[in-house]
Amino acid sequence: MKRIEDIMNAPVVFTQPKIKVANLKDMFTRKRINAVPVIGDDGGISGIVSSADLVSCHDESMLVEEIMSKRVHIGVKHNSVKDAANKMVKFGVHHLVIMENAQVVGMVSSMDIMRAYAEE
């Protein structure tokens, strides 16, 4: 069985709480990404922003901290893909931030999970 580290996306693109939504939308388009962790001034994860958050935001002058989800779901790179899938289903999320030694080392999306199962 594949592990999260086999399918995770790395390196991770980050954003900060005080960035304007307009700038983040541009970054999503340029980098072709669908979610980013939000890193606070202390270097810790303070939230996550997904493309769904951006689509529902109608004021591009707002700041990331105003639209981000503060609850971030974490995965461990050595866990199985099945563990990641179960966590996503349990919490109804499409992205996991992958951590190792208190550092963000990757991201996994529900599409990455589906691709892993399709390749088995």
N, C-alpha and C positions, 0 to 999 in steps of 0.2 A: 504494500500500500504506500502511496506517495505521502510525503510529509509536506507541511506548509512551506518549508524552506525550498522545496522543489518547484513550487508554483508562485511564490510571492514575487511582487514587483519591488525592485530595489535598483538604485537608491530611491529614496522617498522624496517627493516634492513637498515642502512645507509652506505654510503661510503664518502670518502673525495677526493678532486680534485687531490691531488698529489699521489694517489694510482696507481700502475701500472695495466694496463689492464689484465695482466696475473693473478695477485692476485684477481682481480674482477671476472674474469671468474671462478676461483676456488671457490670463495664464492657463485656465482650463482649456481654452480653444487652442492656444499655441502648443501646449504640452500634450494635448489629447488625453486628458485625465478626467476622472469622474468624482474624485474625492481627495481631500488633503487634510492631514492633521494640522491643528492650530497649536503653535508653540508659543507659550507665554514668555515674559521677560525672564522668568526664573529657569527657562530651558525645559520646563515640563510641559506635558500635553494638557492644554486647557479646553480642547474641543475638537470637533471634526466638521468639515463643511463638505456636502455632497452636491452633485449637479442638481438634485431635487431641491435642495435649499436655495440654490442660485435661481432656479426657474421660478420658485414661489416668491422671490424677492423682486418687488416692482420699483424699488428705489435704489438705484445704483450708487447713490451717495452714502448709503448706510455703510457701517463698518462690519467687518467679518464677525466681531464679537457679538453683534446684534442678531445675526442669523445662524450662527453655528449651533450645532448640537453639543451640549456640554457633557453628555454621557458618551464616552468613548469605549468601545468594546475591543478588548485586547486578545491577541492570539500569541501562542508561543511557537517559534519556528520548528521545534522538534516534534510538535504534535502532529497527528495525522490530519489529512484533508477532511476525513469524516468528522473529526472533532471540530474543525472549523465550520463545516456545513451545519452540524448540530447546533453550534453556538449561534450562527446566523439565523437559523430557523427559530430557535428558542426565543431570541430577542427581537426578531423581525428586522434585522439590519442587513445591509448589502456590502458592508466593508468592515474589515478587521484591521487594526493597527498591530503589527507584529513587533514584539519587544524582546530584547535580550540584554541582560545586565543593565536594566533601567534606560536603555537606549532604543529608539525606534530604528528597526533594521529592515522593515518592509511593510507592504500593504497587500491584502488579499481581498478581491471582490467576489461577489457571487458568480460573476462570469468566469473568473479564474477557476472556481470550484466546478462549475459546469464543464468547462474545457477539460479539466483533469479527469472527470468521470467519463467524458466522451472518448478520451484517449485510452481508457483501460481496455 
